[in-house]
């Protein structure tokens, strides 16, 4: 972990980071997982979780921005495919809405 790195990064598991994901786990399992103190970032280094952000406008590491953009695009593609499958737990409209949100998020990381 570098103490001199001035950049704000994203967690390598960008879609699993943050309070929303922990809330889903807590409501499912009845226990909230602890937030990690140190995380591996999208660019491959380890930093304090305080040096990461889920907000695209705050992330200053270009490699992490690219990593997050690609993760959101993959999520959007998978969600669209899931919504079109027979017996899917989400409707086509829900899949389209989720994919639109993910693509918007990816675009914000690309800017």
LUMFI-535574 format. One record per residue (C-alpha): x negated, y negated, z; residue in one letter. Coordinates in steps of 0.25 Angstrom, whole numbers, padded with zeros to 4 digits, always signed. Last residue first. Example, Ala and Ser with C-alpha at 12.3 -4.5 7.8 and 13.67 -1.06 7.14 Angstrom:
BEGIN
-0055+0004+0029S-0049+0018+0031A
//
This chain:
BEGIN
+0063-0044-0078X+0062-0029-0078X+0066-0027-0063X+0079-0035-0066X+0081-0026-0079X+0080-0014-0070X+0091-0019-0061X+0100-0022-0072X+0098-0008-0078X+0101-0003-0064X+0114-0011-0062X+0118-0007-0077X+0115+0008-0074X+0124+0007-0061X+0135+0001-0068X+0135+0011-0080X+0134+0022-0070X+0146+0017-0063X+0154+0015-0076X+0150+0030-0080X+0155+0035-0067X+0146+0040-0056X+0145+0054-0050X+0143+0060-0064X+0152+0072-0067X+0150+0070-0082X+0137+0062-0085X+0138+0048-0090X+0136+0041-0076X+0123+0049-0074X+0117+0044-0087X+0120+0030-0084X+0114+0032-0070X+0102+0038-0076X+0099+0027-0085X+0101+0016-0075X+0092+0023-0065X+0081+0024-0076X+0083+0009-0078X+0082+0006-0064X+0069+0014-0062X+0063+0008-0074X+0065-0006-0069X+0060-0002-0055X+0047+0003-0061X+0045-0009-0069X+0047-0018-0058X+0038-0010-0049X+0027-0011-0060X+0029-0026-0061X+0028-0028-0046X+0035-0041-0042X+0048-0035-0037X+0057-0046-0031X+0066-0049-0043X+0069-0034-0045X+0075-0033-0031X+0072-0019-0025X+0060-0024-0018X+0047-0019-0013X+0036-0025-0004X+0044-0022+0009X+0043-0008+0005X+0029-0008+0009X+0020-0004-0004X+0016+0008-0010X+0011+0007-0025X+0017+0014-0037X+0022+0003-0045X+0037+0007-0042X+0033+0006-0027X+0030+0016-0017X+0036+0012-0004X+0031+0009+0010X+0040+0006+0022X+0051+0015+0018X+0065+0012+0021X+0071+0022+0031X+0082+0031+0026X+0096+0029+0030X+0103+0040+0036X+0118+0045+0034X+0114+0053+0022X+0122+0047+0011X+0125+0033+0017X+0110+0032+0021X+0105+0036+0007X+0114+0026+0000X+0110+0016+0010X+0095+0019+0007X+0098+0017-0008X+0104+0003-0005X+0094-0001+0005X+0082-0001-0005X+0074+0009-0013X+0080+0021-0021X+0081+0015-0034X+0067+0008-0033X+0060+0022-0029X+0047+0016-0033X+0050+0005-0023X+0049-0009-0030X+0038-0019-0028X+0035-0033-0023X+0021-0037-0026X+0010-0044-0018X+0002-0031-0016X-0009-0035-0006X-0004-0025+0005X-0006-0013-0004X+0000+0000+0000X
//
